[in-house]
Amino acid sequence: MFRDRIFFLPKEGELGQDRFARSYTRNVWVLCDGASEGYDGGGWARDLCRCTMRFASIQRAVRRARIIRTRKIQSWEDLDWSSILAMARGSYSTLLRVRILPRTIEVEGVGDTVVFFLKGYEWVHVFPSAEIEFFQKDPCLLSDRLQDEIPPIVTAKIYWRKARITSLLLATDALAAYLVKIEKEERREIFTLLHRGTVSRIRKTLAEEMKNMRIKRDDLSFVWLELKMDTSLRRREGHEQ
């Protein structure tokens, strides 16, 4: 019923700070953008992704991920002062989770990682925002510190089959902001590239756009999720109508 495509283009190193998790049995996809300013944004994003995929409650997933992070610290005595101070400041990440049901798509998120709901190569809806000003503000982030409050979780429910949505694009903020800014025809071309282009061509195009300063220099990550309606469901819908 679903076919996905996962892409990461780190601004430096082999992994960058973005992480992804999925469960085909639960029909859940999670994308997290770890903050490079924190102690270990990539590691925190990884633990957050894994727990958010497992638990229905985001709050429970965050609490569990924080406990896992705490247990990984074997001994503070073995760390130098700079590491202790950096760890005390915490690690931070955005969170975006998509769960696909037979008639609806449930989306939950914290921060500026975005999902585009597409009909062909035009968006029907964008969560949490398609305003360029949204990407110019400091995003709300989840920390790995046990004492920190969990910020409000933004949610949405989209009736994807009724809206004839054919694909979802989960994108971290730099790529999402670029897609929001460019003109409609160019956006269609980029959507087509992300869906059907070769990995090498995608890398080359995005690297050039970053070099030309049309995309902010950052990790660029996306998940393209193609939706295919079950034929038995389609037949049943026809009878219901």
KOLMI-16172 format. One line per 8 residues: their letters; for each residue x, y, z of N, C-alpha, C. Coordinates in nm, 2 decimals. Layout:
! KOLMI-16172
A	X Y Z X Y Z X Y Z | ...
***
This chain:
! KOLMI-16172
MFRDRIFF	0.08 -0.12 0.00 0.00 0.00 0.00 0.09 0.13 0.00 | 0.21 0.12 0.05 0.30 0.23 0.06 0.43 0.20 0.00 | 0.49 0.30 -0.06 0.63 0.29 -0.11 0.70 0.42 -0.07 | 0.82 0.40 0.00 0.89 0.52 0.05 1.03 0.53 -0.01 | 1.07 0.65 0.00 1.21 0.69 -0.04 1.27 0.77 0.06 | 1.39 0.73 0.11 1.46 0.80 0.22 1.58 0.87 0.16 | 1.61 1.00 0.20 1.72 1.07 0.14 1.78 1.15 0.25 | 1.92 1.15 0.26 1.99 1.24 0.36 2.11 1.30 0.29
LPKEGELG	2.12 1.43 0.30 2.24 1.50 0.25 2.30 1.58 0.36 | 2.39 1.53 0.44 2.45 1.60 0.55 2.53 1.72 0.51 | 2.53 1.83 0.59 2.61 1.94 0.55 2.76 1.91 0.58 | 2.79 1.82 0.67 2.92 1.78 0.69 2.92 1.64 0.76 | 3.03 1.56 0.73 3.04 1.43 0.79 2.95 1.33 0.71 | 2.95 1.21 0.75 2.87 1.11 0.68 2.73 1.09 0.73 | 2.70 1.13 0.85 2.56 1.11 0.90 2.48 1.24 0.92 | 2.55 1.35 0.96 2.47 1.47 0.99 2.39 1.45 1.12
QDRFARSY	2.29 1.53 1.14 2.21 1.53 1.27 2.07 1.48 1.25 | 2.03 1.45 1.13 1.89 1.40 1.11 1.88 1.25 1.12 | 1.76 1.21 1.17 1.74 1.06 1.19 1.60 1.03 1.15 | 1.58 0.90 1.12 1.45 0.85 1.06 1.42 0.71 1.12 | 1.29 0.68 1.14 1.25 0.55 1.18 1.11 0.52 1.11 | 1.08 0.39 1.09 0.96 0.36 1.03 0.91 0.22 1.08 | 0.78 0.20 1.08 0.73 0.07 1.11 0.62 0.04 1.01 | 0.64 -0.06 0.92 0.54 -0.09 0.82 0.42 -0.16 0.89
TRNVWVLC	0.44 -0.23 1.00 0.33 -0.30 1.06 0.24 -0.20 1.13 | 0.29 -0.08 1.18 0.21 0.02 1.24 0.17 0.13 1.15 | 0.23 0.13 1.03 0.21 0.24 0.93 0.25 0.37 0.99 | 0.37 0.37 1.05 0.42 0.49 1.11 0.56 0.53 1.05 | 0.58 0.66 1.03 0.70 0.71 0.98 0.74 0.83 1.07 | 0.87 0.84 1.11 0.91 0.95 1.20 1.04 1.01 1.14 | 1.05 1.14 1.14 1.17 1.21 1.10 1.20 1.32 1.21 | 1.32 1.32 1.25 1.37 1.41 1.36 1.49 1.48 1.31
DGASEGYD	1.50 1.61 1.33 1.61 1.70 1.29 1.69 1.74 1.42 | 1.80 1.67 1.45 1.88 1.70 1.57 1.95 1.84 1.55 | 1.95 1.92 1.66 2.02 2.05 1.66 2.17 2.03 1.67 | 2.24 2.09 1.58 2.39 2.08 1.59 2.45 2.16 1.70 | 2.37 2.26 1.76 2.42 2.34 1.86 2.42 2.27 2.00 | 2.35 2.16 2.01 2.34 2.08 2.14 2.46 1.99 2.15 | 2.45 1.91 2.26 2.57 1.82 2.28 2.57 1.70 2.18 | 2.46 1.64 2.15 2.46 1.53 2.06 2.32 1.52 1.99
GGGWARDL	2.30 1.61 1.90 2.17 1.62 1.83 2.14 1.50 1.76 | 2.23 1.44 1.69 2.21 1.32 1.61 2.17 1.20 1.69 | 2.24 1.18 1.80 2.21 1.07 1.89 2.08 1.08 1.96 | 2.04 1.21 2.00 1.91 1.23 2.06 1.80 1.21 1.96 | 1.82 1.26 1.84 1.72 1.24 1.73 1.70 1.09 1.70 | 1.80 1.01 1.71 1.79 0.87 1.68 1.71 0.80 1.79 | 1.74 0.83 1.92 1.66 0.77 2.03 1.52 0.82 2.03 | 1.50 0.95 1.99 1.36 1.00 1.99 1.28 0.94 1.88
CRCTMRFA	1.34 0.92 1.76 1.28 0.85 1.65 1.23 0.71 1.69 | 1.32 0.63 1.75 1.29 0.49 1.78 1.18 0.48 1.88 | 1.18 0.57 1.98 1.08 0.56 2.09 0.94 0.61 2.03 | 0.95 0.72 1.95 0.82 0.77 1.89 0.76 0.67 1.80 | 0.83 0.59 1.74 0.78 0.48 1.65 0.71 0.37 1.74 | 0.76 0.35 1.86 0.71 0.24 1.94 0.59 0.27 2.02 | 0.58 0.40 2.07 0.48 0.43 2.17 0.37 0.52 2.10 | 0.25 0.50 2.13 0.14 0.58 2.08 0.14 0.72 2.13
SIQRAVRR	0.17 0.74 2.26 0.18 0.87 2.32 0.31 0.93 2.29 | 0.31 1.05 2.24 0.44 1.13 2.22 0.50 1.16 2.35 | 0.43 1.20 2.45 0.48 1.23 2.58 0.55 1.11 2.64 | 0.49 0.99 2.63 0.55 0.87 2.68 0.68 0.84 2.60 | 0.68 0.86 2.47 0.79 0.83 2.39 0.91 0.92 2.43 | 0.88 1.05 2.45 0.99 1.14 2.49 1.05 1.10 2.63 | 0.96 1.07 2.72 1.01 1.03 2.86 1.09 0.91 2.85 | 1.05 0.81 2.77 1.13 0.69 2.75 1.26 0.72 2.69
ARIIRTRK	1.26 0.80 2.58 1.39 0.84 2.52 1.48 0.91 2.61 | 1.43 0.99 2.70 1.52 1.06 2.79 1.58 0.96 2.89 | 1.50 0.86 2.94 1.56 0.76 3.03 1.67 0.68 2.96 | 1.65 0.65 2.83 1.75 0.58 2.76 1.88 0.66 2.75 | 1.86 0.79 2.72 1.98 0.88 2.71 2.05 0.88 2.84 | 1.98 0.89 2.95 2.04 0.90 3.09 2.12 0.77 3.12 | 2.07 0.66 3.08 2.13 0.53 3.11 2.26 0.51 3.03 | 2.27 0.58 2.91 2.39 0.57 2.83 2.51 0.64 2.89
IQSWEDLD	2.48 0.73 2.99 2.60 0.80 3.05 2.65 0.70 3.16 | 2.76 0.64 3.13 2.81 0.54 3.23 2.87 0.60 3.35 | 2.95 0.70 3.33 3.02 0.76 3.45 3.06 0.90 3.41 | 3.00 0.99 3.49 3.04 1.13 3.47 3.19 1.16 3.51 | 3.24 1.08 3.60 3.38 1.10 3.64 3.48 1.08 3.53 | 3.45 1.01 3.43 3.54 0.98 3.32 3.54 1.09 3.22 | 3.45 1.19 3.23 3.44 1.30 3.13 3.52 1.42 3.18 | 3.57 1.50 3.08 3.64 1.62 3.11 3.53 1.73 3.14
WSSILAMA	3.58 1.85 3.18 3.48 1.95 3.22 3.41 2.00 3.10 | 3.47 2.01 2.99 3.40 2.07 2.87 3.29 1.97 2.83 | 3.31 1.84 2.84 3.21 1.75 2.80 3.09 1.75 2.90 | 3.13 1.76 3.03 3.02 1.77 3.13 2.93 1.89 3.11 | 3.00 2.01 3.08 2.92 2.13 3.06 2.83 2.12 2.94 | 2.89 2.06 2.83 2.81 2.05 2.71 2.70 1.95 2.73 | 2.72 1.84 2.80 2.61 1.75 2.83 2.50 1.81 2.91 | 2.54 1.89 3.01 2.45 1.96 3.10 2.36 2.05 3.02
RGSYSTLL	2.41 2.11 2.91 2.32 2.20 2.83 2.22 2.12 2.75 | 2.24 1.99 2.73 2.14 1.91 2.67 2.16 1.90 2.52 | 2.08 1.80 2.47 2.07 1.78 2.32 1.93 1.81 2.28 | 1.91 1.85 2.15 1.78 1.90 2.11 1.74 1.85 1.97 | 1.61 1.84 1.95 1.57 1.79 1.82 1.42 1.83 1.79 | 1.39 1.84 1.66 1.25 1.85 1.63 1.19 1.71 1.62 | 1.06 1.70 1.60 1.00 1.57 1.59 0.88 1.58 1.49 | 0.87 1.48 1.40 0.75 1.48 1.31 0.71 1.33 1.30
RVRILPRT	0.59 1.30 1.33 0.54 1.16 1.32 0.42 1.16 1.23 | 0.41 1.06 1.14 0.30 1.04 1.05 0.25 0.90 1.07 | 0.12 0.89 1.09 0.06 0.76 1.10 -0.06 0.75 1.00 | -0.05 0.65 0.91 -0.15 0.64 0.80 -0.25 0.53 0.84 | -0.38 0.57 0.84 -0.49 0.49 0.86 -0.57 0.47 0.73 | -0.67 0.38 0.72 -0.74 0.36 0.60 -0.80 0.48 0.53 | -0.85 0.57 0.61 -0.91 0.69 0.56 -0.85 0.82 0.60 | -0.76 0.82 0.70 -0.71 0.94 0.75 -0.56 0.93 0.77
IEVEGVGD	-0.49 1.04 0.78 -0.35 1.05 0.82 -0.34 1.14 0.94 | -0.28 1.08 1.05 -0.26 1.15 1.17 -0.12 1.20 1.18 | -0.10 1.33 1.20 0.03 1.40 1.21 0.05 1.46 1.34 | 0.17 1.44 1.40 0.20 1.51 1.53 0.34 1.56 1.52 | 0.37 1.68 1.58 0.50 1.73 1.56 0.54 1.84 1.66 | 0.67 1.86 1.68 0.73 1.97 1.75 0.84 2.02 1.67 | 0.83 2.15 1.64 0.94 2.22 1.56 0.90 2.24 1.42 | 1.01 2.26 1.34 0.99 2.30 1.20 1.02 2.20 1.09
TVVFFLKG	1.01 2.07 1.13 1.01 1.96 1.03 0.87 1.95 0.98 | 0.86 1.94 0.84 0.73 1.96 0.78 0.69 1.84 0.69 | 0.56 1.83 0.68 0.50 1.73 0.58 0.42 1.80 0.48 | 0.44 1.77 0.35 0.36 1.82 0.24 0.27 1.71 0.20 | 0.14 1.74 0.19 0.04 1.65 0.14 0.02 1.68 0.00 | 0.05 1.59 -0.09 0.06 1.62 -0.23 -0.05 1.54 -0.31 | -0.11 1.61 -0.41 -0.19 1.55 -0.51 -0.12 1.57 -0.64 | -0.06 1.46 -0.69 0.04 1.47 -0.80 0.16 1.54 -0.75
YEWVHVFP	0.19 1.66 -0.81 0.31 1.74 -0.76 0.27 1.88 -0.72 | 0.15 1.89 -0.66 0.10 2.01 -0.60 0.05 1.98 -0.46 | 0.08 2.07 -0.37 0.04 2.05 -0.23 -0.11 2.08 -0.21 | -0.17 1.99 -0.13 -0.31 2.02 -0.09 -0.31 2.08 0.05 | -0.21 2.04 0.13 -0.20 2.09 0.27 -0.05 2.08 0.31 | -0.01 2.17 0.40 0.12 2.16 0.46 0.11 2.17 0.61 | 0.18 2.08 0.68 0.18 2.08 0.83 0.32 2.09 0.88 | 0.35 2.18 0.97 0.25 2.26 1.04 0.23 2.40 0.98
SAEIEFFQ	0.31 2.44 0.88 0.29 2.57 0.82 0.36 2.58 0.68 | 0.30 2.66 0.59 0.35 2.69 0.46 0.39 2.83 0.45 | 0.40 2.90 0.56 0.44 3.04 0.56 0.59 3.06 0.58 | 0.66 3.14 0.49 0.80 3.15 0.50 0.85 3.21 0.64 | 0.76 3.29 0.70 0.79 3.35 0.83 0.81 3.24 0.93 | 0.74 3.13 0.92 0.75 3.02 1.01 0.89 2.97 1.02 | 0.97 2.97 0.91 1.10 2.91 0.91 1.21 3.01 0.95 | 1.16 3.14 0.97 1.26 3.24 1.01 1.26 3.26 1.17
KDPCLLSD	1.18 3.19 1.24 1.17 3.19 1.38 1.25 3.08 1.44 | 1.30 3.09 1.57 1.36 2.98 1.63 1.26 2.87 1.66 | 1.28 2.75 1.62 1.18 2.64 1.63 1.17 2.60 1.78 | 1.05 2.55 1.81 1.04 2.48 1.93 1.11 2.34 1.92 | 1.18 2.30 2.03 1.26 2.18 2.02 1.23 2.10 2.15 | 1.25 1.97 2.13 1.25 1.87 2.24 1.39 1.85 2.29 | 1.41 1.86 2.42 1.54 1.83 2.48 1.55 1.69 2.54 | 1.67 1.65 2.57 1.68 1.51 2.63 1.70 1.52 2.78
RLQDEIPP	1.68 1.64 2.84 1.70 1.66 2.98 1.58 1.62 3.06 | 1.59 1.53 3.16 1.48 1.48 3.23 1.39 1.58 3.30 | 1.45 1.69 3.34 1.38 1.79 3.42 1.30 1.89 3.33 | 1.33 1.89 3.19 1.26 1.99 3.11 1.12 1.95 3.07 | 1.04 2.05 3.06 0.90 2.02 3.02 0.89 1.98 2.88 | 0.79 1.90 2.84 0.77 1.86 2.71 0.67 1.97 2.65 | 0.72 2.03 2.54 0.63 2.14 2.48 0.51 2.09 2.42 | 0.41 2.17 2.39 0.28 2.13 2.33 0.31 2.05 2.20
IVTAKIYW	0.24 1.95 2.18 0.24 1.87 2.05 0.14 1.92 1.96 | 0.18 1.97 1.84 0.09 2.01 1.74 0.04 1.89 1.66 | -0.09 1.89 1.64 -0.15 1.77 1.57 -0.24 1.81 1.45 | -0.27 1.72 1.36 -0.36 1.74 1.25 -0.41 1.60 1.21 | -0.53 1.60 1.15 -0.59 1.48 1.09 -0.64 1.52 0.95 | -0.58 1.45 0.85 -0.62 1.47 0.71 -0.69 1.35 0.65 | -0.80 1.38 0.59 -0.88 1.27 0.52 -0.82 1.26 0.38 | -0.71 1.17 0.37 -0.63 1.17 0.25 -0.70 1.11 0.13
RKARITSL	-0.78 1.01 0.15 -0.85 0.95 0.04 -0.96 1.04 -0.02 | -1.03 1.11 0.07 -1.13 1.21 0.02 -1.06 1.32 -0.06 | -0.94 1.37 -0.01 -0.87 1.48 -0.08 -0.79 1.43 -0.20 | -0.79 1.29 -0.22 -0.71 1.23 -0.33 -0.56 1.26 -0.32 | -0.51 1.26 -0.20 -0.37 1.28 -0.18 -0.30 1.15 -0.23 | -0.19 1.17 -0.31 -0.12 1.06 -0.37 0.02 1.04 -0.30 | 0.08 1.14 -0.24 0.21 1.13 -0.18 0.22 1.22 -0.06 | 0.31 1.18 0.03 0.35 1.27 0.14 0.50 1.30 0.12
LLATDALA	0.54 1.42 0.16 0.69 1.45 0.16 0.72 1.51 0.30 | 0.79 1.43 0.38 0.84 1.48 0.51 0.98 1.54 0.48 | 1.00 1.66 0.53 1.12 1.74 0.50 1.17 1.82 0.62 | 1.30 1.81 0.64 1.35 1.90 0.74 1.35 2.04 0.70 | 1.37 2.14 0.79 1.34 2.28 0.77 1.40 2.35 0.65 | 1.53 2.32 0.63 1.60 2.39 0.52 1.54 2.36 0.38 | 1.51 2.23 0.36 1.45 2.19 0.24 1.31 2.24 0.23 | 1.24 2.23 0.34 1.10 2.27 0.34 1.08 2.42 0.31
AYLVKIEK	1.17 2.50 0.37 1.17 2.65 0.35 1.20 2.68 0.20 | 1.29 2.61 0.14 1.32 2.62 0.00 1.20 2.59 -0.09 | 1.13 2.48 -0.06 1.01 2.44 -0.14 0.90 2.55 -0.12 | 0.89 2.61 -0.01 0.79 2.71 0.01 0.82 2.83 -0.06 | 0.95 2.87 -0.07 0.98 3.00 -0.13 0.98 3.00 -0.28 | 1.01 2.89 -0.35 1.02 2.89 -0.49 0.89 2.90 -0.56 | 0.89 2.94 -0.69 0.76 2.95 -0.76 0.70 2.81 -0.79 | 0.57 2.82 -0.82 0.49 2.70 -0.84 0.55 2.60 -0.94
EERREIFT	0.59 2.65 -1.06 0.64 2.56 -1.17 0.77 2.50 -1.13 | 0.86 2.58 -1.07 0.99 2.52 -1.02 0.97 2.42 -0.91 | 0.87 2.45 -0.83 0.84 2.36 -0.72 0.79 2.22 -0.77 | 0.71 2.23 -0.88 0.67 2.10 -0.94 0.79 2.02 -0.99 | 0.88 2.09 -1.05 1.00 2.03 -1.10 1.08 1.96 -0.99 | 1.10 2.03 -0.88 1.17 1.98 -0.76 1.10 1.86 -0.70 | 0.97 1.87 -0.69 0.89 1.76 -0.63 0.91 1.64 -0.72 | 0.91 1.66 -0.85 0.93 1.55 -0.95 1.06 1.48 -0.93
LLHRGTVS	1.16 1.57 -0.91 1.30 1.52 -0.89 1.31 1.44 -0.77 | 1.26 1.49 -0.66 1.26 1.42 -0.53 1.19 1.28 -0.54 | 1.09 1.28 -0.62 1.01 1.15 -0.63 1.08 1.05 -0.72 | 1.12 1.10 -0.84 1.16 1.01 -0.94 1.31 1.02 -0.99 | 1.38 1.13 -0.94 1.51 1.15 -0.99 1.61 1.05 -0.92 | 1.73 1.03 -0.99 1.83 0.95 -0.93 1.89 1.02 -0.81 | 1.95 0.94 -0.72 2.01 0.99 -0.60 2.12 1.09 -0.63 | 2.20 1.06 -0.73 2.31 1.14 -0.77 2.26 1.28 -0.83
RIRKTLAE	2.15 1.27 -0.90 2.10 1.40 -0.96 2.04 1.48 -0.84 | 1.97 1.42 -0.75 1.91 1.49 -0.64 2.02 1.56 -0.56 | 2.13 1.49 -0.53 2.24 1.54 -0.45 2.30 1.66 -0.53 | 2.32 1.64 -0.66 2.38 1.75 -0.74 2.30 1.88 -0.74 | 2.17 1.86 -0.76 2.08 1.97 -0.77 2.07 2.05 -0.63 | 2.05 1.97 -0.52 2.04 2.04 -0.39 2.17 2.10 -0.35 | 2.29 2.04 -0.38 2.42 2.10 -0.35 2.44 2.23 -0.43 | 2.40 2.23 -0.55 2.41 2.35 -0.63 2.32 2.47 -0.57
EMKNMRIK	2.20 2.43 -0.53 2.11 2.53 -0.48 2.16 2.58 -0.34 | 2.23 2.49 -0.27 2.29 2.54 -0.14 2.41 2.63 -0.17 | 2.49 2.59 -0.27 2.60 2.67 -0.31 2.56 2.81 -0.36 | 2.45 2.82 -0.43 2.39 2.95 -0.48 2.31 3.02 -0.37 | 2.31 2.96 -0.25 2.25 3.03 -0.13 2.10 3.04 -0.15 | 2.04 2.95 -0.23 1.89 2.94 -0.24 1.84 2.85 -0.13 | 1.92 2.76 -0.08 1.89 2.67 0.03 1.99 2.70 0.14 | 1.94 2.72 0.27 2.03 2.74 0.38 2.12 2.62 0.40
RDDLSFVW	2.24 2.65 0.43 2.34 2.54 0.45 2.30 2.47 0.58 | 2.26 2.35 0.56 2.21 2.26 0.67 2.20 2.12 0.62 | 2.18 2.03 0.71 2.14 1.89 0.67 2.01 1.89 0.59 | 2.01 1.83 0.47 1.89 1.82 0.39 1.84 1.68 0.39 | 1.72 1.65 0.45 1.67 1.52 0.46 1.52 1.52 0.42 | 1.48 1.41 0.36 1.34 1.40 0.33 1.30 1.25 0.32 | 1.17 1.23 0.34 1.10 1.10 0.32 0.99 1.12 0.22 | 1.00 1.05 0.10 0.89 1.06 0.01 0.81 0.93 0.03
LELKMDTS	0.68 0.95 0.06 0.59 0.84 0.09 0.48 0.84 -0.01 | 0.48 0.74 -0.10 0.38 0.73 -0.21 0.27 0.64 -0.16 | 0.14 0.69 -0.17 0.03 0.62 -0.12 -0.04 0.55 -0.23 | -0.08 0.42 -0.20 -0.16 0.35 -0.30 -0.28 0.29 -0.23 | -0.40 0.32 -0.28 -0.52 0.28 -0.22 -0.54 0.13 -0.25 | -0.58 0.05 -0.15 -0.61 -0.09 -0.16 -0.73 -0.10 -0.25 | -0.72 -0.19 -0.35 -0.83 -0.20 -0.45 -0.96 -0.25 -0.39 | -0.95 -0.33 -0.28 -1.07 -0.38 -0.22 -1.14 -0.27 -0.15
LRRREGHE	-1.06 -0.18 -0.09 -1.12 -0.06 -0.02 -1.19 0.03 -0.12 | -1.12 0.04 -0.24 -1.18 0.13 -0.35 -1.32 0.07 -0.39 | -1.33 -0.06 -0.41 -1.45 -0.12 -0.45 -1.56 -0.10 -0.34 | -1.52 -0.12 -0.22 -1.62 -0.10 -0.11 -1.67 0.04 -0.10 | -1.58 0.14 -0.13 -1.62 0.28 -0.13 -1.72 0.31 -0.24 | -1.70 0.25 -0.35 -1.79 0.26 -0.46 -1.93 0.21 -0.43 | -1.94 0.10 -0.36 -2.07 0.05 -0.32 -2.14 0.14 -0.21 | -2.05 0.20 -0.12 -2.11 0.29 -0.02 -2.16 0.41 -0.08
Q	-2.10 0.46 -0.18 -2.15 0.59 -0.25 -2.28 0.56 -0.32
***
